[in-house]
Amino acid sequence: MQVLGPDQCETPDQGTAVTIGAYDGVHLGHRALLSELGSRARARGLASAVVTFDRHPAMVVRPDSAPPLLTDLDQKLELLEDCGIDLTLVVPFDRERANETAEDFVTEVLVGSLGARLVVVGEDFHFGHGRKGNVAMLGELGAVAGFDVEGVALTGESGDPVSSTRIRRLVADGDVSGAAELLGRPHQVRGEVVHGDGRGAAELGIPTANVAVPAEIALPGLGIYAGRYLRPDGSEHLAAISVGRRPTFYDDAPAPLVEAYLLDFDGDLYGEEARVGFVTRLREERRFDSVDDLVAQMQRDVVEARAILAGG
């Protein structure tokens, strides 16, 4: 898959079948649309293309209420490539882009950069300044510019609607298994392994990797999870994962931390880029009366995580 910016894009000779959107999560609804796009592109001899953005548009338009992201840009591009897309055009989204009219976006990006012959988007797709552009407007513009337009429902395998908003809500509630059913994979967060307060190995006997997840990424609700930890070398490890504020030690801790205990692993993880996937929630985070009580519960968590993960 080619990944290009607007200034790098040369209009494919055969023209393109294009979809547009934030594509946060690249969930099953997105994948169904992308599969349809690919089929239609092949039938018409077109290249398949996705137009997405370098950040979620809400981060510019309404930063105070922008949703947490299910995927960062790198992961989104990886997932799009897995869907067999020929070309992804990553459009920088800034205030100037936010003020661009729907008509100008179509002229510059869809026609000028991609030579669109077919545009396939979700039924509730909106774009352009004030979100004034929609499927109906795309159809009108396409009739003049020479591309067809189709709006499709974003649904999963069961035919039920799937949305990034719904998945974010499940993740926030700690229902990571429910989120995985709609994503088609476990929800994953990424970040560098950094030094914590040194308590895990020395005081608790359970060394954890403290993963510095960017603030804009959606974290599961506070609790203990069973999941998997993927290292840069491609090795995957079963893990018991805490997303929490460590209430046994702190009355008012700052933002939640992601701490992963890798089962059957002994080694230095500091400085590496970790990928942590959440399979199921084991329990809520809670305060313990003593460190001994906390350690005993953590040991039970590890046993439970191992049993669950070993079965699948």
ZADO-1210 file (C-alpha; in nm, 4 decimals, padded with zeros to 6 digits):
<atoms>
<atom x="00.0000" y="00.0000" z="00.0000" code="MET" pos="1"/>
<atom x="00.1308" y="00.3443" z="-00.0886" code="GLN" pos="2"/>
<atom x="00.0986" y="00.6106" z="00.1813" code="VAL" pos="3"/>
<atom x="00.1215" y="00.9627" z="00.0408" code="LEU" pos="4"/>
<atom x="00.0575" y="01.3217" z="00.1327" code="GLY" pos="5"/>
<atom x="-00.1358" y="01.5604" z="-00.0961" code="PRO" pos="6"/>
<atom x="00.1846" y="01.7037" z="-00.2435" code="ASP" pos="7"/>
<atom x="00.3196" y="01.3577" z="-00.3286" code="GLN" pos="8"/>
<atom x="00.0113" y="01.2187" z="-00.4958" code="CYS" pos="9"/>
<atom x="00.0029" y="01.1698" z="-00.8713" code="GLU" pos="10"/>
<atom x="-00.3372" y="01.0945" z="-01.0167" code="THR" pos="11"/>
<atom x="-00.3503" y="00.7223" z="-01.1022" code="PRO" pos="12"/>
<atom x="-00.3895" y="00.6757" z="-01.4769" code="ASP" pos="13"/>
<atom x="-00.6872" y="00.4436" z="-01.4370" code="GLN" pos="14"/>
<atom x="-00.8642" y="00.6628" z="-01.1809" code="GLY" pos="15"/>
<atom x="-00.9661" y="00.5604" z="-00.8318" code="THR" pos="16"/>
<atom x="-01.2460" y="00.4241" z="-00.6196" code="ALA" pos="17"/>
<atom x="-01.2198" y="00.6356" z="-00.3035" code="VAL" pos="18"/>
<atom x="-01.3497" y="00.6390" z="00.0497" code="THR" pos="19"/>
<atom x="-01.3028" y="00.9236" z="00.2963" code="ILE" pos="20"/>
<atom x="-01.3036" y="00.9346" z="00.6729" code="GLY" pos="21"/>
<atom x="-01.1204" y="00.9404" z="01.0040" code="ALA" pos="22"/>
<atom x="-01.1299" y="00.5580" z="01.0070" code="TYR" pos="23"/>
<atom x="-01.0505" y="00.5534" z="01.3776" code="ASP" pos="24"/>
<atom x="-01.0178" y="00.1911" z="01.4841" code="GLY" pos="25"/>
<atom x="-01.0635" y="00.0459" z="01.1340" code="VAL" pos="26"/>
<atom x="-01.3423" y="-00.1634" z="01.2886" code="HIS" pos="27"/>
<atom x="-01.5575" y="-00.4318" z="01.1280" code="LEU" pos="28"/>
<atom x="-01.7942" y="-00.1748" z="00.9809" code="GLY" pos="29"/>
<atom x="-01.5020" y="00.0037" z="00.8198" code="HIS" pos="30"/>
<atom x="-01.3632" y="-00.3257" z="00.6944" code="ARG" pos="31"/>
<atom x="-01.6926" y="-00.4214" z="00.5331" code="ALA" pos="32"/>
<atom x="-01.6975" y="-00.0876" z="00.3509" code="LEU" pos="33"/>
<atom x="-01.3340" y="-00.1267" z="00.2447" code="LEU" pos="34"/>
<atom x="-01.4048" y="-00.4760" z="00.1157" code="SER" pos="35"/>
<atom x="-01.6933" y="-00.3391" z="-00.0906" code="GLU" pos="36"/>
<atom x="-01.4698" y="-00.0583" z="-00.2154" code="LEU" pos="37"/>
<atom x="-01.2029" y="-00.3057" z="-00.3228" code="GLY" pos="38"/>
<atom x="-01.4526" y="-00.5266" z="-00.5057" code="SER" pos="39"/>
<atom x="-01.5997" y="-00.2330" z="-00.6938" code="ARG" pos="40"/>
<atom x="-01.2554" y="-00.0967" z="-00.7776" code="ALA" pos="41"/>
<atom x="-01.1430" y="-00.4272" z="-00.9250" code="ARG" pos="42"/>
<atom x="-01.4651" y="-00.4644" z="-01.1246" code="ALA" pos="43"/>
<atom x="-01.4089" y="-00.1245" z="-01.2839" code="ARG" pos="44"/>
<atom x="-01.0325" y="-00.1442" z="-01.3215" code="GLY" pos="45"/>
<atom x="-00.9714" y="00.1324" z="-01.0678" code="LEU" pos="46"/>
<atom x="-00.7177" y="00.1728" z="-00.7902" code="ALA" pos="47"/>
<atom x="-00.8662" y="00.1604" z="-00.4398" code="SER" pos="48"/>
<atom x="-00.7852" y="00.4616" z="-00.2236" code="ALA" pos="49"/>
<atom x="-00.8570" y="00.5874" z="00.1273" code="VAL" pos="50"/>
<atom x="-00.8488" y="00.9545" z="00.2157" code="VAL" pos="51"/>
<atom x="-00.7877" y="01.0011" z="00.5860" code="THR" pos="52"/>
<atom x="-00.6325" y="01.2634" z="00.8100" code="PHE" pos="53"/>
<atom x="-00.3147" y="01.3000" z="01.0138" code="ASP" pos="54"/>
<atom x="-00.5266" y="01.3637" z="01.3235" code="ARG" pos="55"/>
<atom x="-00.8921" y="01.3325" z="01.4136" code="HIS" pos="56"/>
<atom x="-01.0711" y="01.6423" z="01.2777" code="PRO" pos="57"/>
<atom x="-01.2358" y="01.6980" z="01.6164" code="ALA" pos="58"/>
<atom x="-00.8921" y="01.7673" z="01.7651" code="MET" pos="59"/>
<atom x="-00.8896" y="02.0869" z="01.5577" code="VAL" pos="60"/>
<atom x="-01.2589" y="02.1727" z="01.5352" code="VAL" pos="61"/>
<atom x="-01.3522" y="02.1065" z="01.8988" code="ARG" pos="62"/>
<atom x="-01.0365" y="02.0174" z="02.0920" code="PRO" pos="63"/>
<atom x="-01.2021" y="02.0356" z="02.4338" code="ASP" pos="64"/>
<atom x="-01.4432" y="01.7556" z="02.3440" code="SER" pos="65"/>
<atom x="-01.2422" y="01.5543" z="02.0921" code="ALA" pos="66"/>
<atom x="-01.2921" y="01.1805" z="02.1415" code="PRO" pos="67"/>
<atom x="-01.0054" y="00.9582" z="02.2588" code="PRO" pos="68"/>
<atom x="-00.8581" y="00.7647" z="01.9683" code="LEU" pos="69"/>
<atom x="-00.8854" y="00.3906" z="01.9184" code="LEU" pos="70"/>
<atom x="-00.5761" y="00.3927" z="01.6963" code="THR" pos="71"/>
<atom x="-00.2851" y="00.6244" z="01.6377" code="ASP" pos="72"/>
<atom x="-00.1935" y="00.7100" z="01.2790" code="LEU" pos="73"/>
<atom x="00.0681" y="00.4354" z="01.2442" code="ASP" pos="74"/>
<atom x="-00.1652" y="00.1628" z="01.3627" code="GLN" pos="75"/>
<atom x="-00.4462" y="00.2933" z="01.1436" code="LYS" pos="76"/>
<atom x="-00.2224" y="00.2773" z="00.8372" code="LEU" pos="77"/>
<atom x="-00.1155" y="-00.0769" z="00.9267" code="GLU" pos="78"/>
<atom x="-00.4778" y="-00.1860" z="00.9542" code="LEU" pos="79"/>
<atom x="-00.5712" y="-00.0183" z="00.6258" code="LEU" pos="80"/>
<atom x="-00.2868" y="-00.2011" z="00.4544" code="GLU" pos="81"/>
<atom x="-00.4199" y="-00.5283" z="00.5941" code="ASP" pos="82"/>
<atom x="-00.7471" y="-00.4507" z="00.4159" code="CYS" pos="83"/>
<atom x="-00.5756" y="-00.4602" z="00.0765" code="GLY" pos="84"/>
<atom x="-00.6049" y="-00.0906" z="-00.0082" code="ILE" pos="85"/>
<atom x="-00.3814" y="00.0264" z="-00.2946" code="ASP" pos="86"/>
<atom x="-00.3284" y="00.3847" z="-00.1804" code="LEU" pos="87"/>
<atom x="-00.3859" y="00.5907" z="00.1332" code="THR" pos="88"/>
<atom x="-00.3754" y="00.9671" z="00.1087" code="LEU" pos="89"/>
<atom x="-00.3049" y="01.1251" z="00.4470" code="VAL" pos="90"/>
<atom x="-00.4352" y="01.4813" z="00.4501" code="VAL" pos="91"/>
<atom x="-00.2980" y="01.7212" z="00.7159" code="PRO" pos="92"/>
<atom x="-00.5938" y="01.8553" z="00.9107" code="PHE" pos="93"/>
<atom x="-00.5458" y="02.2053" z="01.0468" code="ASP" pos="94"/>
<atom x="-00.7591" y="02.5139" z="01.0928" code="ARG" pos="95"/>
<atom x="-00.7290" y="02.6038" z="00.7249" code="GLU" pos="96"/>
<atom x="-00.8505" y="02.2588" z="00.6252" code="ARG" pos="97"/>
<atom x="-01.1346" y="02.2821" z="00.8775" code="ALA" pos="98"/>
<atom x="-01.2555" y="02.6022" z="00.7092" code="ASN" pos="99"/>
<atom x="-01.2386" y="02.4536" z="00.3591" code="GLU" pos="100"/>
<atom x="-01.5719" y="02.4130" z="00.1818" code="THR" pos="101"/>
<atom x="-01.6963" y="02.0711" z="00.0789" code="ALA" pos="102"/>
<atom x="-01.6789" y="02.1803" z="-00.2840" code="GLU" pos="103"/>
<atom x="-01.3125" y="02.2821" z="-00.2571" code="ASP" pos="104"/>
<atom x="-01.2241" y="01.9545" z="-00.0848" code="PHE" pos="105"/>
<atom x="-01.3819" y="01.7565" z="-00.3674" code="VAL" pos="106"/>
<atom x="-01.2066" y="01.9639" z="-00.6340" code="THR" pos="107"/>
<atom x="-00.8647" y="01.9553" z="-00.4697" code="GLU" pos="108"/>
<atom x="-00.8476" y="01.6073" z="-00.3185" code="VAL" pos="109"/>
<atom x="-01.0972" y="01.3747" z="-00.4849" code="LEU" pos="110"/>
<atom x="-01.0678" y="01.5085" z="-00.8373" code="VAL" pos="111"/>
<atom x="-00.7311" y="01.6850" z="-00.8452" code="GLY" pos="112"/>
<atom x="-00.5205" y="01.4403" z="-00.6427" code="SER" pos="113"/>
<atom x="-00.6977" y="01.1111" z="-00.7018" code="LEU" pos="114"/>
<atom x="-00.8984" y="01.1339" z="-01.0229" code="GLY" pos="115"/>
<atom x="-01.1954" y="00.9766" z="-00.8444" code="ALA" pos="116"/>
<atom x="-01.4415" y="00.7754" z="-01.0538" code="ARG" pos="117"/>
<atom x="-01.6300" y="00.6220" z="-00.7617" code="LEU" pos="118"/>
<atom x="-01.6719" y="00.7429" z="-00.4020" code="VAL" pos="119"/>
<atom x="-01.8021" y="00.5040" z="-00.1353" code="VAL" pos="120"/>
<atom x="-01.8690" y="00.6426" z="00.2142" code="VAL" pos="121"/>
<atom x="-02.0806" y="00.5685" z="00.5207" code="GLY" pos="122"/>
<atom x="-02.4438" y="00.6734" z="00.5041" code="GLU" pos="123"/>
<atom x="-02.3930" y="00.9406" z="00.7734" code="ASP" pos="124"/>
<atom x="-02.0719" y="01.0781" z="00.6240" code="PHE" pos="125"/>
<atom x="-02.0206" y="01.4555" z="00.6559" code="HIS" pos="126"/>
<atom x="-01.7303" y="01.6714" z="00.5471" code="PHE" pos="127"/>
<atom x="-01.6213" y="02.0259" z="00.4734" code="GLY" pos="128"/>
<atom x="-01.6664" y="02.3439" z="00.6762" code="HIS" pos="129"/>
<atom x="-01.9510" y="02.3106" z="00.9232" code="GLY" pos="130"/>
<atom x="-01.9951" y="01.9473" z="00.8134" code="ARG" pos="131"/>
<atom x="-02.2206" y="02.0788" z="00.5369" code="LYS" pos="132"/>
<atom x="-02.1074" y="01.8170" z="00.2892" code="GLY" pos="133"/>
<atom x="-02.2953" y="01.4859" z="00.2909" code="ASN" pos="134"/>
<atom x="-02.3722" y="01.1926" z="00.0647" code="VAL" pos="135"/>
<atom x="-02.6375" y="01.3864" z="-00.1275" code="ALA" pos="136"/>
<atom x="-02.3994" y="01.6776" z="-00.1914" code="MET" pos="137"/>
<atom x="-02.1266" y="01.4375" z="-00.2978" code="LEU" pos="138"/>
<atom x="-02.3684" y="01.2920" z="-00.5502" code="GLY" pos="139"/>
<atom x="-02.4442" y="01.6356" z="-00.6928" code="GLU" pos="140"/>
<atom x="-02.0755" y="01.7249" z="-00.7157" code="LEU" pos="141"/>
<atom x="-01.9925" y="01.3874" z="-00.8626" code="GLY" pos="142"/>
<atom x="-02.2486" y="01.4294" z="-01.1383" code="ALA" pos="143"/>
<atom x="-02.0538" y="01.7345" z="-01.2539" code="VAL" pos="144"/>
<atom x="-01.7009" y="01.6078" z="-01.1839" code="ALA" pos="145"/>
<atom x="-01.7529" y="01.2613" z="-01.3292" code="GLY" pos="146"/>
<atom x="-01.7624" y="01.0256" z="-01.0313" code="PHE" pos="147"/>
<atom x="-02.0368" y="00.8046" z="-00.8916" code="ASP" pos="148"/>
<atom x="-02.1273" y="00.8085" z="-00.5226" code="VAL" pos="149"/>
<atom x="-02.2638" y="00.5412" z="-00.2927" code="GLU" pos="150"/>
<atom x="-02.3454" y="00.5660" z="00.0767" code="GLY" pos="151"/>
<atom x="-02.3403" y="00.2370" z="00.2655" code="VAL" pos="152"/>
<atom x="-02.4267" y="00.1319" z="00.6197" code="ALA" pos="153"/>
<atom x="-02.1372" y="00.0485" z="00.8504" code="LEU" pos="154"/>
<atom x="-02.2325" y="-00.2898" z="00.9925" code="THR" pos="155"/>
<atom x="-02.0547" y="-00.5866" z="01.1432" code="GLY" pos="156"/>
<atom x="-02.0866" y="-00.9536" z="01.0559" code="GLU" pos="157"/>
<atom x="-02.4224" y="-00.9752" z="01.2326" code="SER" pos="158"/>
<atom x="-02.5602" y="-00.6849" z="01.0309" code="GLY" pos="159"/>
<atom x="-02.5792" y="-00.4596" z="01.3377" code="ASP" pos="160"/>
<atom x="-02.4456" y="-00.1048" z="01.3116" code="PRO" pos="161"/>
<atom x="-02.0847" y="-00.0537" z="01.4196" code="VAL" pos="162"/>
<atom x="-01.9349" y="00.2835" z="01.5070" code="SER" pos="163"/>
<atom x="-01.6147" y="00.4140" z="01.6599" code="SER" pos="164"/>
<atom x="-01.8262" y="00.6004" z="01.9158" code="THR" pos="165"/>
<atom x="-01.9894" y="00.2788" z="02.0333" code="ARG" pos="166"/>
<atom x="-01.6519" y="00.1054" z="02.0614" code="ILE" pos="167"/>
<atom x="-01.5014" y="00.3946" z="02.2572" code="ARG" pos="168"/>
<atom x="-01.7880" y="00.3647" z="02.5051" code="ARG" pos="169"/>
<atom x="-01.7254" y="-00.0072" z="02.5501" code="LEU" pos="170"/>
<atom x="-01.3537" y="00.0529" z="02.6018" code="VAL" pos="171"/>
<atom x="-01.4205" y="00.3279" z="02.8568" code="ALA" pos="172"/>
<atom x="-01.6564" y="00.0940" z="03.0438" code="ASP" pos="173"/>
<atom x="-01.3867" y="-00.1733" z="03.0574" code="GLY" pos="174"/>
<atom x="-01.5797" y="-00.4055" z="02.8256" code="ASP" pos="175"/>
<atom x="-01.2755" y="-00.4822" z="02.6137" code="VAL" pos="176"/>
<atom x="-01.4143" y="-00.8182" z="02.5015" code="SER" pos="177"/>
<atom x="-01.7244" y="-00.6413" z="02.3678" code="GLY" pos="178"/>
<atom x="-01.5039" y="-00.3843" z="02.1949" code="ALA" pos="179"/>
<atom x="-01.2980" y="-00.6645" z="02.0393" code="ALA" pos="180"/>
<atom x="-01.6111" y="-00.8151" z="01.8847" code="GLU" pos="181"/>
<atom x="-01.6719" y="-00.4895" z="01.6966" code="LEU" pos="182"/>
<atom x="-01.3076" y="-00.4169" z="01.6175" code="LEU" pos="183"/>
<atom x="-01.2365" y="-00.7671" z="01.4946" code="GLY" pos="184"/>
<atom x="-00.9307" y="-00.7768" z="01.7254" code="ARG" pos="185"/>
<atom x="-00.8371" y="-00.6774" z="02.0816" code="PRO" pos="186"/>
<atom x="-00.8138" y="-00.3063" z="02.1537" code="HIS" pos="187"/>
<atom x="-00.4443" y="-00.2174" z="02.1598" code="GLN" pos="188"/>
<atom x="-00.2458" y="00.0711" z="02.3050" code="VAL" pos="189"/>
<atom x="00.1142" y="00.1571" z="02.2242" code="ARG" pos="190"/>
<atom x="00.3906" y="00.3476" z="02.3950" code="GLY" pos="191"/>
<atom x="00.7440" y="00.3466" z="02.5291" code="GLU" pos="192"/>
<atom x="00.8295" y="00.1442" z="02.8383" code="VAL" pos="193"/>
<atom x="00.9444" y="00.3969" z="03.0987" code="VAL" pos="194"/>
<atom x="01.0672" y="00.3847" z="03.4565" code="HIS" pos="195"/>
<atom x="00.7974" y="00.3893" z="03.7230" code="GLY" pos="196"/>
<atom x="00.8354" y="00.4252" z="04.0981" code="ASP" pos="197"/>
<atom x="01.0274" y="00.0955" z="04.1239" code="GLY" pos="198"/>
<atom x="00.7720" y="-00.0662" z="04.3503" code="ARG" pos="199"/>
<atom x="00.6694" y="-00.3605" z="04.1300" code="GLY" pos="200"/>
<atom x="00.9723" y="-00.5863" z="04.1578" code="ALA" pos="201"/>
<atom x="01.1244" y="-00.4561" z="04.4804" code="ALA" pos="202"/>
<atom x="00.8153" y="-00.4313" z="04.7017" code="GLU" pos="203"/>
<atom x="00.5504" y="-00.6425" z="04.5321" code="LEU" pos="204"/>
<atom x="00.7597" y="-00.9113" z="04.3678" code="GLY" pos="205"/>
<atom x="00.5778" y="-00.8569" z="04.0403" code="ILE" pos="206"/>
<atom x="00.7824" y="-00.6454" z="03.7963" code="PRO" pos="207"/>
<atom x="00.5711" y="-00.4530" z="03.5490" code="THR" pos="208"/>
<atom x="00.6386" y="-00.2636" z="03.2284" code="ALA" pos="209"/>
<atom x="00.5080" y="00.0905" z="03.2605" code="ASN" pos="210"/>
<atom x="00.3817" y="00.1866" z="02.9150" code="VAL" pos="211"/>
<atom x="00.3644" y="00.5594" z="02.8412" code="ALA" pos="212"/>
<atom x="00.0498" y="00.5730" z="02.6292" code="VAL" pos="213"/>
<atom x="-00.0130" y="00.9095" z="02.4558" code="PRO" pos="214"/>
<atom x="-00.2863" y="01.1105" z="02.6248" code="ALA" pos="215"/>
<atom x="-00.5093" y="01.1141" z="02.3163" code="GLU" pos="216"/>
<atom x="-00.5403" y="00.7325" z="02.3032" code="ILE" pos="217"/>
<atom x="-00.8459" y="00.5597" z="02.4515" code="ALA" pos="218"/>
<atom x="-00.7601" y="00.3642" z="02.7661" code="LEU" pos="219"/>
<atom x="-00.9870" y="00.0946" z="02.9066" code="PRO" pos="220"/>
<atom x="-01.1686" y="00.1838" z="03.2267" code="GLY" pos="221"/>
<atom x="-00.9760" y="00.1442" z="03.5498" code="LEU" pos="222"/>
<atom x="-00.9229" y="-00.2204" z="03.6314" code="GLY" pos="223"/>
<atom x="-00.7173" y="-00.5344" z="03.5893" code="ILE" pos="224"/>
<atom x="-00.7108" y="-00.7128" z="03.2538" code="TYR" pos="225"/>
<atom x="-00.5786" y="-01.0231" z="03.0853" code="ALA" pos="226"/>
<atom x="-00.4067" y="-00.9454" z="02.7579" code="GLY" pos="227"/>
<atom x="-00.1022" y="-00.9780" z="02.5397" code="ARG" pos="228"/>
<atom x="00.2175" y="-00.7767" z="02.5132" code="TYR" pos="229"/>
<atom x="00.3915" y="-00.7541" z="02.1753" code="LEU" pos="230"/>
<atom x="00.7603" y="-00.6630" z="02.1675" code="ARG" pos="231"/>
<atom x="00.9403" y="-00.4899" z="01.8771" code="PRO" pos="232"/>
<atom x="01.1104" y="-00.8192" z="01.7868" code="ASP" pos="233"/>
<atom x="00.7668" y="-00.9681" z="01.7151" code="GLY" pos="234"/>
<atom x="00.7547" y="-01.1908" z="02.0231" code="SER" pos="235"/>
<atom x="00.4208" y="-01.2007" z="02.2032" code="GLU" pos="236"/>
<atom x="00.3773" y="-01.2586" z="02.5747" code="HIS" pos="237"/>
<atom x="00.0747" y="-01.3314" z="02.7897" code="LEU" pos="238"/>
<atom x="00.0207" y="-01.0514" z="03.0395" code="ALA" pos="239"/>
<atom x="-00.1772" y="-00.9344" z="03.3376" code="ALA" pos="240"/>
<atom x="-00.2382" y="-00.5630" z="03.2883" code="ILE" pos="241"/>
<atom x="-00.3376" y="-00.2864" z="03.5258" code="SER" pos="242"/>
<atom x="-00.4975" y="00.0364" z="03.4117" code="VAL" pos="243"/>
<atom x="-00.5164" y="00.2380" z="03.7272" code="GLY" pos="244"/>
<atom x="-00.4218" y="00.5052" z="03.9744" code="ARG" pos="245"/>
<atom x="-00.2728" y="00.2729" z="04.2411" code="ARG" pos="246"/>
<atom x="-00.5185" y="00.3660" z="04.5199" code="PRO" pos="247"/>
<atom x="-00.3402" y="00.1442" z="04.7761" code="THR" pos="248"/>
<atom x="-00.0429" y="00.3831" z="04.7590" code="PHE" pos="249"/>
<atom x="-00.1922" y="00.7142" z="04.6476" code="TYR" pos="250"/>
<atom x="-00.5004" y="00.9062" z="04.7553" code="ASP" pos="251"/>
<atom x="-00.5023" y="01.1302" z="04.4512" code="ASP" pos="252"/>
<atom x="-00.2827" y="00.9876" z="04.1756" code="ALA" pos="253"/>
<atom x="-00.2548" y="01.1639" z="03.8392" code="PRO" pos="254"/>
<atom x="-00.3634" y="01.0133" z="03.5070" code="ALA" pos="255"/>
<atom x="-00.4078" y="00.6335" z="03.4936" code="PRO" pos="256"/>
<atom x="-00.1026" y="00.4204" z="03.4243" code="LEU" pos="257"/>
<atom x="-00.0826" y="00.1135" z="03.2029" code="VAL" pos="258"/>
<atom x="00.1335" y="-00.1487" z="03.3734" code="GLU" pos="259"/>
<atom x="00.1847" y="-00.4914" z="03.2180" code="ALA" pos="260"/>
<atom x="00.3254" y="-00.7958" z="03.3958" code="TYR" pos="261"/>
<atom x="00.4601" y="-01.0376" z="03.1353" code="LEU" pos="262"/>
<atom x="00.4031" y="-01.3973" z="03.2356" code="LEU" pos="263"/>
<atom x="00.7107" y="-01.6226" z="03.2260" code="ASP" pos="264"/>
<atom x="00.9407" y="-01.3401" z="03.1198" code="PHE" pos="265"/>
<atom x="01.2610" y="-01.2097" z="03.2714" code="ASP" pos="266"/>
<atom x="01.4369" y="-00.9274" z="03.0927" code="GLY" pos="267"/>
<atom x="01.4854" y="-00.5549" z="03.0421" code="ASP" pos="268"/>
<atom x="01.2042" y="-00.3813" z="02.8552" code="LEU" pos="269"/>
<atom x="01.2971" y="-00.0177" z="02.9247" code="TYR" pos="270"/>
<atom x="01.3002" y="00.2108" z="02.6240" code="GLY" pos="271"/>
<atom x="01.1305" y="-00.0269" z="02.3851" code="GLU" pos="272"/>
<atom x="00.8028" y="00.0452" z="02.2085" code="GLU" pos="273"/>
<atom x="00.5358" y="-00.1818" z="02.3518" code="ALA" pos="274"/>
<atom x="00.2023" y="-00.2877" z="02.2098" code="ARG" pos="275"/>
<atom x="-00.0472" y="-00.3966" z="02.4739" code="VAL" pos="276"/>
<atom x="-00.3685" y="-00.5716" z="02.3716" code="GLY" pos="277"/>
<atom x="-00.6614" y="-00.6149" z="02.6108" code="PHE" pos="278"/>
<atom x="-00.8486" y="-00.9473" z="02.5944" code="VAL" pos="279"/>
<atom x="-01.0827" y="-00.9411" z="02.8940" code="THR" pos="280"/>
<atom x="-01.1377" y="-00.7592" z="03.2211" code="ARG" pos="281"/>
<atom x="-01.0627" y="-00.9517" z="03.5393" code="LEU" pos="282"/>
<atom x="-01.1840" y="-00.7079" z="03.8020" code="ARG" pos="283"/>
<atom x="-01.2210" y="-00.3454" z="03.9020" code="GLU" pos="284"/>
<atom x="-00.9336" y="-00.1542" z="04.0553" code="GLU" pos="285"/>
<atom x="-00.9682" y="-00.1194" z="04.4318" code="ARG" pos="286"/>
<atom x="-00.7817" y="-00.0044" z="04.7401" code="ARG" pos="287"/>
<atom x="-00.6363" y="-00.2688" z="04.9720" code="PHE" pos="288"/>
<atom x="-00.5815" y="-00.2359" z="05.3464" code="ASP" pos="289"/>
<atom x="-00.2243" y="-00.3609" z="05.3229" code="SER" pos="290"/>
<atom x="00.0498" y="-00.4318" z="05.0724" code="VAL" pos="291"/>
<atom x="00.0281" y="-00.8012" z="05.1627" code="ASP" pos="292"/>
<atom x="-00.3407" y="-00.8053" z="05.0667" code="ASP" pos="293"/>
<atom x="-00.2595" y="-00.6340" z="04.7382" code="LEU" pos="294"/>
<atom x="00.0193" y="-00.8812" z="04.6572" code="VAL" pos="295"/>
<atom x="-00.2072" y="-01.1778" z="04.7321" code="ALA" pos="296"/>
<atom x="-00.4729" y="-01.0394" z="04.4961" code="GLN" pos="297"/>
<atom x="-00.2170" y="-00.9671" z="04.2245" code="MET" pos="298"/>
<atom x="-00.0984" y="-01.3254" z="04.2444" code="GLN" pos="299"/>
<atom x="-00.4572" y="-01.4447" z="04.2017" code="ARG" pos="300"/>
<atom x="-00.4935" y="-01.2072" z="03.9058" code="ASP" pos="301"/>
<atom x="-00.1884" y="-01.3626" z="03.7410" code="VAL" pos="302"/>
<atom x="-00.3286" y="-01.7135" z="03.7858" code="VAL" pos="303"/>
<atom x="-00.6642" y="-01.6095" z="03.6419" code="GLU" pos="304"/>
<atom x="-00.5050" y="-01.4258" z="03.3488" code="ALA" pos="305"/>
<atom x="-00.2930" y="-01.7297" z="03.2654" code="ARG" pos="306"/>
<atom x="-00.5942" y="-01.9611" z="03.2714" code="ALA" pos="307"/>
<atom x="-00.8015" y="-01.7350" z="03.0471" code="ILE" pos="308"/>
<atom x="-00.5252" y="-01.6625" z="02.7964" code="LEU" pos="309"/>
<atom x="-00.4048" y="-02.0211" z="02.7784" code="ALA" pos="310"/>
<atom x="-00.7500" y="-02.1168" z="02.6558" code="GLY" pos="311"/>
<atom x="-00.7378" y="-01.8803" z="02.3618" code="GLY" pos="312"/>
</atoms>
